[in-house]
Amino acid sequence: MIKRNIPKMLKDIRKKLKSRSRAEMKQKLRKQHGERVPIYGVKPSVRNELISKYYRHFKARKDVEGAFFLAESLVKTKTFEETAIGVGIFSKLSKWFSMHAFWRLERMLDYMNTAYNTDMFCSKVLSPILKKYKHETKYIYHWADSTNRWRRRAAALILLDPIKSGKDVTAGFVMAKKIRGEKNLDVLEAFEILLKALKKADRKKLKKFMVEHERKIPRYIVEELE
């Protein structure tokens, strides 16, 4: 891996994003993701084009570390499209990731900027590692206590795939208990998704959970789960 090439790649990616920016797409994305997130305003096809281009570049050189470093640099920019491209490259590399990589990857949650990118990072990058390798789930419980809302959202989403496979159901209830009482709407949205997954995995235990913690769960979620 030649790290000095990464700044040039970032510059080229930004140049492409700027040239393909469209006012109507920028307006659409702003409505979806808010005013605070830096947005270029390009179609998903442009992002996918760049993901494929740079993944192929590193794959041809068998340079997983180089691709990882580029993806990491993109995510850290905290712009919507660059973060999404970084997540996309990470997902392409996922077959080479182990539990050791998981702990390096989870640091990227601190740079997430939207529900979309957080969800993609969980479902396409982090969750597949937990499904593939034996792990100790209690080490991710602290995500639920983070001041970063995207980490708290990730806490609700990270175990979805294992739960659907019949694994980590008990851990899912632990995470749900830690998140109950949440006020942020982005986190509550994910919390509801987690509860629905737990309902399918263990309806009886979910019913008991809802009764025990009903006062700390928004009424609209309680009604949705009834």
N, C-alpha and C positions, 0 to 999 in steps of 0.2 A: 504494500500500500504506500502510495506517495501522498502524504497529507497536503503537501503544498499545492496539489491539483484541486483540492476541495474548494477553496475560495473562488477559483475560476469557474468551477461547475456551478456554484451558487450564483455567481454573476450571470452566467449563461441562462440559468433557470429563471432568474428574475427578469432578464431581458425578454425571454419568451413569454412570460406571464404578462408583462406590461404590453407587449405588442399584440397579444390576443385578448386583452381586457375589453369588455363591452359594458357600457353604462347600464343597459337594461339588466344584464346578469348581475352586476354589482348591486343594483337596487334590490333585486330579488334575494340575493344572498344576505344583504343587510337586514331585510325583513325577517329572514330565518334565523340569523345568528347575532343580531344586535349591532349597535353603532360602535361599540368599543373595539371590536376585533378588526385588525387591519385586513382588508379584502382587496384583491386585484379585480375580481369580477370576470372569471373565465369559466367556460363550460367544463363539466366533468371529463369530457373527452380529451381536453387539453391536459388536464392533470394526469389522466391515464397514459397519455402519449409520453409524457415526461418520465413517469414511473417506469414504463417499459424500456425507454431509451437508456436510462442510467442503470437499470437492473441488468440489461443485456451487456452494457459496457463492463461492469464489474464481474458478471458471470463469465464472460469470455476470458477474463484474466484470472479467474478463480480467486477473486479478491473479496471474500466475505467481509473482512474487517474494514476494507475501504468503503464498501456499500453501507456498512453499519455506521461508519463515521459520517458519511454524507447524510444519511437518514437522520442521525442524531442532530447534526447541524441544522437541517431543515426544520425539525420539530422545535428546536430552541428559538427559532425566529418569532414564533407565536403569531405568525400571519396565518389566515385560514388555509389558503391554497398550499403554501409551503409546508405547513404542518401536515396537511392531508397527503401531500406527495411523500413526505418522510414516513408517515404511517404506511403508505402503500408499498414503499420499498422494504420496510420492515416485514410486512406481510409476505412479500416474495421470498424473504430470507428465512422465514419461520421454520422450514424443514431442518435447518442447521442449528436451531436454538435448543439449548438444554435448560435445566433449572438454574444452572449457574448464570446463564444469560438473562433469565427472568429478573434477577435482582438488579442487573445493570439496566434492563429495559424499564423496570417499574419507575425508575427515576424520571422517565419521560412524562409521567403523569403530571408532574409539577409544571410542565410547559404546555399542557393541553389548553385550548382556547374556546372550544365549543362542545356541545353535547355530541354533535356528529363525529368529530375527530376522537373524542373520548370513547364513544361507543365502538367505533371502528378499531381503535387501538386495543380495546378489551377483547372484542370478538374475533379479530383477525390475527392478533399478535400474542397477547398474554394468555387468554383462555386456552388456546390450543396447546400451550406448553403444559398447563396444569392437567389437561386431559391425557397428555402423552407420558408425563413423568410422575413418579411418586413424589408427593410433596407434603409439607407440614403447613396446613392452612392457617393456623393460629398466627403465623408471622405476618399475615396481611390484614388482620383485624384492625390494626392501628390506622389503616386508611380511613376508616369510618370516623375517626376522631380528628382528622386533619382540618385545618382552617381553609384548605383549598377545596372548593365545592366540586371540582372535577375529580379529585381523589375520592371524595365521599360518593360521588356518582359511580365511580369505578368500583368502590366497595360493594355497591349493590349489584353491579353487572358482572364482576369478574368470575363468579361461580355459576353463572347461568348454564353454560355448556356442560360442566361436570354434573350439575343437578339434573339436567335433562337426561343424562346418561345414568342416573341413579347413584351418583357419587357426591360426596360432600354435602348431603342434604342437612345433616346436623350442623355443619359449619355454616350453611346458608341461613339457618334459623338463628344462629349466634350473631351473624352479620345483621340480620333483620332486627334483632333486639337492640343492637348498638345504634342502628340508624333511626329507629322509631323516635318520634319527637322532632324529627327534622322539619325545618321551615322553608328551606330553599326549594323552589319549584322544580329546578333541574334535577335535584337529588330525589325529590318526592316522586317524580316521574319514573325514575329508575327503581325506587323502592317498591312502587306498585308492580312493576314488571317482575321484580324478585319474588314478591308475595304470590303472584300468579303462577310462577314456576314452582314454588314450594307447594302450592295447592295441588298441582298436578302430581307432584312427587309424593306427598303425604297429606291428603285432605284432612284426615282426623287431627293430625298434629297442627296443621295450619289453623283449623277451627279453634283449637285450644289456645293457640298463640293470639288470635284475634280477640278472644274473650279476655285474656289476661292483660293485653296491652291496648285495649280499645280506646282508652282515654288519651293515649299518646299518638294515635293514628288519625289523620284527617277523616272526617265523616264520609266524604265522597269515596275514599279508598275502601273504607269498611263496607259501604253499600255495594261497591263494585265487586267485592270478594264474597258477598253473601250468596 
